[in-house]
Amino acid sequence: MIYIFLLTGSFVGIPLIISIFTGGIGFFFIFLIEIVLTSCLAVVLTAFVYLFILRFFSGEKLKDIINYVQILLTIGIMVSYQLVARSFEIFNLKISYTFEWWHLLLPPIWYGAPFELFLNKDYSAHIIFLSILAFLAPIIAILLYIRLMPSFERNLAKLLSDSTTRKKKSRKIDKLWAKILCRTVEEQNFYRFSSLMMKQEREIILKIYPQLGFAFIFPFIFLFNEVRFRSFDEVVNGNIYMVIYFSLIMIPTVVHMLQFSGTYKGHWIFLAAPVQNKASIYRATLKACMVNFFLPIFVLLSILFVWLFSIRILPDLFVVLLVAIVISLISYKMLNGEVYPFSNSHDHTQDASTFKVLASMVVIGMFVLVHIIASKIPYGLYGYMTILLIGIIVGWKAVFPTQLKKGGIR
């Protein structure tokens, strides 16, 4: 409750103060009381969800569900920032409210009713009933929570251990990619290890998956902006497909996250393992990152963009893929260096590397500019493609030299 009130206060503190001047003292007190009530209701309803899940499932299942909900909320909030502001242009706000029975199931309408009741003096039966629900629902929920608290605390013990047996998943796809991308058996082993870490560790999933969601959604948000001001034919025949570069913005952040792990204390394995070439660890980790995180998003975006803009953009998409590889190499060199993957605590995620991530995003913008210029020159795109291929070969050897031997952990 303390955490929720602090969090809620940070969001609504300034609006509360402003409401005194815009809505008056009455509005301020109604708003303040409702914030307290909604916070209590949110906490208790969340506890009920936990109790229900723990009653029938394991603690591990609850942790997974919490993780996925956090990811969806993070993506949803970011998308809502874009959509809500534009909804004022789409919808007609001059509407009148008509009560329907199913409004009783919507808490936001409960907490809108007291403003109508006390400020606009609307004493309709449904407004009064909705206002009563706004007050009584949190009180009843708290009383039920207190009554069920012993059962809730017993089930919370499941979070400390997991008695379920996990099914061993097939890793044939990882083995196939490892054979395709990695030349040595040592590098193939580290590729499979890194891929497994990226798919199973909750902290990594929670921090990286929202970035993947942004990478997929942002190109369409900017594409939607263009459709608002130009005809669809003008958009699909132009070069707005360049917005696919927004999917590359996630690369610096995701690459930076490769050095963090919730099980970072196990990084001694890199010294204990008979590693012949330390560079194979870094190469395999970066390859696994690109295949598991960037490639699925890029392939899906490419299919949709080809459907929208036709196959004429295939050379451009190939250039974007090459740029993504270059950006991943630059990001790894700038942000990670020779730090072993998964060897640092997530507590150190926010450090001086934030500036480096922003600098990497500027570099992406420079690649976009060069791409646009190259596309204006006859056969310039293919020349740019050749330069990128050469740069990748040279850069890969520079970032991951084959003579890099096993050393101390940083």
C-alpha positions as CSV (number, residue, x, y, z in Angstrom):
1,M,0.0,0.0,0.0
2,I,2.9,2.4,0.8
3,Y,4.5,1.7,-2.5
4,I,1.2,2.2,-4.5
5,F,0.4,5.5,-2.7
6,L,3.9,6.8,-3.4
7,L,3.7,5.7,-7.0
8,T,0.2,7.1,-7.5
9,G,1.2,10.4,-5.7
10,S,4.1,10.9,-8.1
11,F,1.6,10.7,-11.0
12,V,-1.3,12.7,-9.6
13,G,0.4,15.1,-7.2
14,I,0.6,18.0,-9.8
15,P,-2.8,17.3,-11.3
16,L,-4.3,17.4,-7.8
17,I,-2.8,20.9,-7.2
18,I,-3.9,22.2,-10.6
19,S,-7.4,20.8,-10.0
20,I,-7.9,23.3,-7.2
21,F,-7.6,26.2,-9.7
22,T,-9.4,24.5,-12.6
23,G,-12.2,22.6,-10.9
24,G,-12.4,24.2,-7.4
25,I,-12.0,22.9,-3.9
26,G,-15.0,20.5,-4.3
27,F,-13.4,18.9,-7.4
28,F,-10.1,18.6,-5.5
29,F,-11.6,16.7,-2.5
30,I,-13.6,14.4,-4.7
31,F,-10.5,13.7,-6.8
32,L,-8.3,13.1,-3.7
33,I,-10.8,10.7,-2.0
34,E,-11.3,8.7,-5.3
35,I,-7.5,8.3,-5.7
36,V,-7.3,6.7,-2.3
37,L,-10.3,4.5,-3.0
38,T,-9.0,3.4,-6.5
39,S,-5.6,2.7,-5.0
40,C,-7.1,0.4,-2.4
41,L,-9.3,-1.3,-4.9
42,A,-6.3,-1.9,-7.3
43,V,-4.2,-3.4,-4.5
44,V,-7.0,-5.7,-3.3
45,L,-8.0,-6.8,-6.8
46,T,-4.4,-7.6,-7.6
47,A,-4.1,-9.7,-4.4
48,F,-7.3,-11.6,-5.4
49,V,-5.8,-12.4,-8.8
50,Y,-2.6,-13.6,-7.1
51,L,-4.7,-15.7,-4.6
52,F,-6.7,-17.3,-7.5
53,I,-3.6,-18.2,-9.5
54,L,-1.7,-19.5,-6.5
55,R,-4.7,-21.6,-5.5
56,F,-4.6,-23.6,-8.8
57,F,-1.1,-23.0,-10.1
58,S,2.5,-22.9,-9.0
59,G,4.5,-19.9,-7.9
60,E,6.5,-20.1,-11.1
61,K,3.3,-19.7,-13.1
62,L,2.4,-16.6,-11.1
63,K,5.9,-15.1,-11.8
64,D,5.5,-15.8,-15.5
65,I,2.0,-14.2,-15.6
66,I,3.3,-11.1,-13.7
67,N,6.1,-10.8,-16.2
68,Y,3.8,-11.0,-19.2
69,V,1.4,-8.5,-17.7
70,Q,4.2,-6.1,-17.0
71,I,5.4,-6.4,-20.6
72,L,2.0,-5.9,-22.0
73,L,1.3,-2.9,-19.8
74,T,4.7,-1.3,-20.7
75,I,3.9,-1.6,-24.4
76,G,0.3,-0.6,-23.9
77,I,1.2,2.6,-22.0
78,M,3.7,3.6,-24.7
79,V,1.2,3.0,-27.5
80,S,-1.5,4.8,-25.6
81,Y,0.7,7.9,-25.4
82,Q,0.5,8.0,-29.2
83,L,-3.1,7.0,-29.7
84,V,-4.9,8.9,-27.0
85,A,-3.6,12.2,-28.1
86,R,-4.7,11.5,-31.7
87,S,-8.1,10.2,-30.6
88,F,-9.3,13.8,-30.2
89,E,-8.9,14.2,-33.9
90,I,-10.7,11.0,-34.7
91,F,-13.7,11.0,-32.4
92,N,-16.4,13.6,-31.9
93,L,-16.2,14.7,-28.2
94,K,-19.6,16.4,-28.3
95,I,-21.5,13.4,-27.0
96,S,-24.1,12.8,-24.3
97,Y,-23.9,10.0,-21.7
98,T,-26.7,7.4,-21.8
99,F,-26.7,4.8,-19.0
100,E,-26.7,1.1,-19.8
101,W,-26.8,-1.8,-17.3
102,W,-23.3,-3.0,-18.2
103,H,-21.8,0.3,-17.1
104,L,-22.2,-1.2,-13.6
105,L,-19.3,-3.5,-14.5
106,L,-16.9,-0.6,-15.4
107,P,-15.0,0.9,-12.4
108,P,-13.9,4.0,-14.3
109,I,-17.6,5.0,-14.7
110,W,-18.1,4.4,-11.0
111,Y,-15.5,7.0,-10.2
112,G,-16.8,9.4,-12.8
113,A,-20.3,9.4,-11.3
114,P,-19.4,11.4,-8.0
115,F,-18.3,14.3,-10.1
116,E,-21.6,14.4,-11.9
117,L,-23.5,13.8,-8.6
118,F,-21.9,16.5,-6.4
119,L,-20.7,19.1,-9.0
120,N,-23.4,19.0,-11.6
121,K,-26.2,18.1,-9.0
122,D,-27.4,15.2,-11.1
123,Y,-29.5,13.0,-8.8
124,S,-30.5,10.4,-11.3
125,A,-30.9,6.9,-9.8
126,H,-28.1,5.4,-11.9
127,I,-25.6,8.2,-11.0
128,I,-26.4,7.7,-7.3
129,F,-26.0,4.0,-7.6
130,L,-22.7,4.3,-9.4
131,S,-21.4,6.7,-6.8
132,I,-22.3,4.2,-4.0
133,L,-20.4,1.5,-5.9
134,A,-17.4,3.8,-6.1
135,F,-17.3,4.0,-2.3
136,L,-18.6,0.6,-1.2
137,A,-16.6,-1.6,-3.7
138,P,-13.1,-0.8,-2.1
139,I,-14.5,-1.2,1.4
140,I,-16.1,-4.6,0.7
141,A,-12.9,-5.7,-1.2
142,I,-10.7,-4.7,1.8
143,L,-13.0,-6.6,4.2
144,L,-12.8,-9.7,2.0
145,Y,-9.1,-9.4,1.7
146,I,-8.7,-9.3,5.5
147,R,-10.9,-12.4,5.8
148,L,-8.9,-14.3,3.2
149,M,-5.5,-13.0,4.3
150,P,-4.5,-16.3,6.1
151,S,-5.2,-18.3,3.0
152,F,-3.3,-15.7,0.9
153,E,-0.2,-15.8,3.1
154,R,-0.2,-19.7,3.0
155,N,-0.3,-19.6,-0.8
156,L,2.4,-17.0,-1.0
157,A,4.9,-19.6,0.2
158,K,4.6,-21.1,-3.3
159,L,6.6,-18.1,-4.6
160,L,9.6,-19.3,-2.7
161,S,9.8,-22.7,-4.4
162,D,8.6,-24.4,-7.4
163,S,7.6,-28.0,-7.0
164,T,6.5,-28.5,-10.6
165,T,8.6,-30.4,-13.1
166,R,9.5,-28.5,-16.2
167,K,9.2,-30.2,-19.5
168,K,12.5,-30.2,-21.4
169,K,11.9,-28.2,-24.5
170,S,13.3,-29.1,-27.9
171,R,16.3,-26.9,-28.9
172,K,16.6,-28.2,-32.5
173,I,16.1,-24.7,-33.9
174,D,18.9,-23.3,-31.7
175,K,21.2,-26.1,-32.7
176,L,20.4,-25.5,-36.4
177,W,21.1,-21.8,-36.1
178,A,24.3,-22.6,-34.2
179,K,25.6,-24.8,-37.0
180,I,24.7,-22.2,-39.6
181,L,26.2,-19.2,-37.9
182,C,29.1,-20.6,-35.8
183,R,32.2,-22.2,-37.3
184,T,33.6,-23.9,-34.2
185,V,32.0,-26.3,-31.8
186,E,33.1,-24.1,-28.9
187,E,31.2,-21.1,-30.4
188,Q,28.1,-23.3,-31.1
189,N,28.0,-24.3,-27.5
190,F,28.1,-20.7,-26.3
191,Y,25.5,-19.8,-28.9
192,R,23.1,-22.4,-27.4
193,F,23.9,-21.3,-23.9
194,S,23.3,-17.6,-24.6
195,S,20.1,-18.4,-26.5
196,L,18.8,-20.5,-23.5
197,M,19.6,-17.6,-21.1
198,M,17.8,-15.1,-23.2
199,K,14.7,-17.2,-23.5
200,Q,14.4,-18.4,-19.8
201,E,15.6,-15.6,-17.5
202,R,12.7,-13.4,-16.4
203,E,14.8,-10.3,-15.8
204,I,16.1,-10.4,-19.3
205,I,12.6,-11.1,-20.8
206,L,11.0,-8.3,-18.7
207,K,13.6,-5.7,-19.8
208,I,14.0,-6.7,-23.5
209,Y,10.5,-7.8,-24.6
210,P,9.0,-4.3,-24.2
211,Q,11.8,-3.0,-26.5
212,L,10.8,-5.6,-29.1
213,G,7.2,-4.4,-28.8
214,F,8.3,-0.8,-29.4
215,A,10.5,-1.9,-32.4
216,F,7.5,-3.5,-34.0
217,I,4.9,-0.8,-33.2
218,F,6.9,2.5,-33.8
219,P,7.2,2.1,-37.6
220,F,3.4,1.7,-37.9
221,I,2.8,4.7,-35.7
222,F,4.9,6.9,-38.0
223,L,3.3,5.3,-41.0
224,F,-0.1,6.1,-39.6
225,N,0.9,9.7,-39.2
226,E,1.8,10.0,-42.9
227,V,-1.6,8.4,-43.9
228,R,-3.4,11.2,-41.9
229,F,-1.9,13.9,-44.1
230,R,-1.5,12.2,-47.5
231,S,-3.4,9.8,-49.6
232,F,-2.7,6.1,-49.2
233,D,-1.5,5.9,-52.8
234,E,1.0,8.7,-52.2
235,V,2.3,6.9,-49.1
236,V,2.8,3.5,-50.7
237,N,4.5,5.0,-53.8
238,G,6.9,7.2,-51.7
239,N,9.9,6.3,-49.5
240,I,8.1,6.3,-46.2
241,Y,9.1,2.7,-45.8
242,M,12.3,4.1,-44.3
243,V,10.4,4.2,-41.0
244,I,11.4,0.6,-40.7
245,Y,14.7,2.0,-39.3
246,F,12.8,2.7,-36.1
247,S,12.9,-1.0,-35.5
248,L,16.7,-0.7,-35.2
249,I,16.5,1.7,-32.2
250,M,16.0,-1.3,-29.9
251,I,19.4,-2.8,-30.9
252,P,21.7,-0.6,-28.6
253,T,19.5,-1.1,-25.6
254,V,19.1,-4.9,-26.1
255,V,22.8,-5.3,-26.8
256,H,23.7,-3.4,-23.7
257,M,21.4,-5.6,-21.6
258,L,23.4,-8.7,-22.6
259,Q,25.9,-8.1,-19.9
260,F,23.3,-8.2,-17.1
261,S,21.6,-11.2,-15.4
262,G,19.7,-12.2,-12.3
263,T,22.2,-15.1,-11.9
264,Y,25.3,-13.0,-12.5
265,K,27.1,-14.7,-9.7
266,G,27.5,-17.8,-11.9
267,H,29.8,-15.9,-14.3
268,W,32.7,-17.9,-12.9
269,I,31.7,-20.5,-15.4
270,F,33.5,-18.5,-18.1
271,L,36.8,-19.0,-16.3
272,A,36.1,-22.6,-15.3
273,A,35.2,-23.7,-18.8
274,P,38.0,-24.8,-21.1
275,V,37.6,-21.9,-23.4
276,Q,40.2,-21.8,-26.2
277,N,39.2,-18.4,-27.6
278,K,37.4,-15.8,-25.4
279,A,36.1,-14.0,-28.5
280,S,33.9,-17.0,-29.2
281,I,31.8,-16.2,-26.1
282,Y,31.1,-12.6,-27.4
283,R,30.5,-13.6,-31.0
284,A,28.1,-16.4,-30.0
285,T,26.2,-14.1,-27.6
286,L,25.7,-11.3,-30.2
287,K,24.6,-13.8,-32.9
288,A,22.1,-15.3,-30.5
289,C,20.8,-11.9,-29.6
290,M,20.3,-10.9,-33.2
291,V,18.6,-14.2,-34.1
292,N,16.3,-14.4,-31.0
293,F,15.4,-10.8,-30.7
294,F,15.9,-8.7,-33.8
295,L,15.5,-11.2,-36.7
296,P,11.8,-12.2,-35.9
297,I,10.7,-8.6,-35.6
298,F,12.5,-7.6,-38.8
299,V,11.2,-10.5,-40.8
300,L,7.6,-9.9,-39.7
301,L,8.0,-6.1,-40.4
302,S,9.5,-6.9,-43.8
303,I,6.6,-9.2,-44.8
304,L,4.1,-6.5,-43.9
305,F,6.1,-3.7,-45.6
306,V,6.5,-5.7,-48.8
307,W,2.7,-6.3,-48.7
308,L,2.2,-2.5,-48.4
309,F,4.9,-1.2,-50.7
310,S,5.5,-4.1,-53.1
311,I,8.7,-6.0,-53.8
312,R,10.4,-2.9,-55.0
313,I,11.7,-2.2,-51.5
314,L,13.5,-5.6,-51.1
315,P,16.9,-4.1,-51.8
316,D,16.2,-1.4,-49.2
317,L,15.2,-4.0,-46.7
318,F,18.4,-5.9,-47.3
319,V,20.4,-2.7,-46.7
320,V,18.4,-2.2,-43.4
321,L,19.4,-5.7,-42.4
322,L,23.1,-5.0,-43.1
323,V,22.9,-1.8,-41.2
324,A,21.3,-3.6,-38.3
325,I,24.4,-6.0,-38.2
326,V,26.7,-3.0,-38.3
327,I,24.8,-1.2,-35.5
328,S,24.9,-4.3,-33.4
329,L,28.7,-4.5,-33.8
330,I,29.1,-0.8,-33.0
331,S,26.8,-1.1,-30.0
332,Y,28.6,-4.2,-28.6
333,K,32.0,-2.4,-28.9
334,M,30.8,0.8,-27.4
335,L,28.5,-0.6,-24.6
336,N,29.9,-4.0,-23.7
337,G,33.5,-4.2,-24.7
338,E,35.1,-7.3,-23.2
339,V,32.7,-7.7,-20.3
340,Y,31.5,-11.3,-20.1
341,P,27.8,-11.7,-21.0
342,F,25.3,-12.1,-18.1
343,S,28.1,-11.2,-15.6
344,N,26.7,-8.0,-14.0
345,S,23.7,-7.4,-11.7
346,H,20.6,-5.7,-13.0
347,D,21.1,-3.2,-10.2
348,H,23.8,-1.6,-12.3
349,T,21.7,-1.3,-15.5
350,Q,21.3,2.5,-15.2
351,D,24.9,3.7,-15.5
352,A,27.0,5.9,-17.8
353,S,26.2,3.7,-20.7
354,T,22.8,5.5,-21.1
355,F,24.7,8.2,-22.9
356,K,26.3,5.7,-25.1
357,V,22.9,4.2,-26.0
358,L,21.7,7.6,-27.0
359,A,24.8,8.1,-29.1
360,S,24.2,4.8,-30.8
361,M,20.7,6.1,-31.8
362,V,22.3,9.2,-33.4
363,V,24.5,6.8,-35.4
364,I,21.4,5.0,-36.7
365,G,20.1,8.4,-37.9
366,M,23.3,8.9,-39.9
367,F,22.8,5.5,-41.6
368,V,19.3,6.5,-42.5
369,L,20.6,9.7,-44.1
370,V,23.3,7.8,-46.1
371,H,20.6,5.3,-47.2
372,I,18.4,8.1,-48.5
373,I,21.2,9.7,-50.4
374,A,22.4,6.4,-51.9
375,S,18.8,5.6,-53.1
376,K,18.8,8.9,-55.1
377,I,22.0,7.9,-57.0
378,P,21.7,5.3,-59.9
379,Y,22.9,2.0,-58.6
380,G,24.0,3.8,-55.4
381,L,21.9,1.5,-53.3
382,Y,23.9,-1.6,-54.5
383,G,27.2,0.3,-54.0
384,Y,26.1,1.1,-50.5
385,M,25.2,-2.5,-50.0
386,T,28.7,-3.6,-51.0
387,I,30.3,-1.1,-48.7
388,L,28.2,-2.4,-45.8
389,L,29.1,-6.0,-46.6
390,I,32.8,-5.2,-46.6
391,G,32.3,-3.2,-43.4
392,I,30.6,-6.1,-41.7
393,I,33.5,-8.5,-42.6
394,V,36.2,-6.1,-41.4
395,G,34.2,-4.9,-38.4
396,W,33.5,-8.4,-37.2
397,K,37.2,-9.3,-37.2
398,A,38.0,-6.0,-35.5
399,V,35.4,-6.3,-32.7
400,F,35.9,-10.1,-32.2
401,P,39.6,-10.8,-33.1
402,T,40.3,-14.5,-33.4
403,Q,43.5,-14.2,-31.4
404,L,41.7,-12.9,-28.3
405,K,42.6,-15.4,-25.6
406,K,40.8,-16.2,-22.4
407,G,41.5,-13.6,-19.7
408,G,40.1,-12.3,-16.4
409,I,36.6,-11.3,-15.8
410,R,35.7,-7.6,-15.9
